[in-house]
Amino acid sequence: MIEEILPPEVATAEAFDDGAPAVLFPAEEAAMARAVPKRRSEFATGRACARAALAKLGLPPSPIVPGPRGAPQWPAGVAGSITHCAGYRAAAVAYLTDVAGIGLDAEPNAPLPDGVLDRIAVAQEQAWLPELAAAAPGVSWDRLLFCAKESVYKAWFPLTGRWLGFEDADITVNLADGTFGARLRVTAPEAGGSRLAGFTGRWLARDGLIMTAVTVPPRVSP
């Protein structure tokens, strides 16, 4: 499913359950030493998806350990992202010559818990949510908003090394073509001779899941 909202140069792999226990590298085992079984299981399946996606790029298996703020540490020359939620795990990777960054997120197609929307949505976002809910009631638009912001953060952090709060990106969603935009409300650091002003992404709601994906074009050297 996830490949439907990513460009062809991005390799993907996904799983809808944890199946047989996936083998971890020693460094990954160390990172999960104190994890509860559920967390370890989803981590292992996510890493198995990541290695399957890397294999599609012609790369050998390698450890993918969590780095700062838990961001996966990819092999040199590769951008990637991993996501997991109840009943779904996925990974996407690409060479940095093709994309500068990737951000994935998957969530159940269900309303956010009470009180969460007010913590993640700025006024402009809360204004468009009722309109989309009326037009397409089968999608939990508050959850899609959360999902989009998570994918924006996952694309942002490896590029900048900086925290990005929910209030720091203003999301707009296009119902007609399955895309969304994210306007940054903070100043991004300069990279590759230019400064990020925002992100664009795609979304999908199907089979009880909501998925969002952001890809960042390759950096252009000055």
ZILIN-V272889 format. One record per pair of residues at least 24 apart in sequence whose C-alpha atoms are under 6 Angstrom apart, sorted by sequence separation. I is the first residue (numbers start at 0). J is the second residue. If there is no record, write none. Layout:
i->{I;I}
j->{J;J}
//
This chain:
i->{177;178;177;17;191;191;192;110;191;192;109;108;111;110;13;12;27;24;12;11;48;49;10;48;104;45;104;119;103;102;102;102;101;100;147;16;15;15;14;14;13;13;12;12;11;11;10;10;9;9;108;107;108;107;108;106;107;106;105;105;104;104;103;103;102;102;101;101;100;100;99;98;99;98;99;98;97;4}
j->{201;202;202;44;218;219;220;139;220;221;139;139;142;142;48;48;64;62;52;52;89;90;52;90;146;88;150;165;150;150;153;154;154;154;211;86;86;87;87;88;88;89;89;90;90;91;91;92;92;93;207;207;208;208;209;208;209;209;209;210;210;211;211;212;212;213;213;214;214;215;215;215;216;216;217;217;217;201}
//
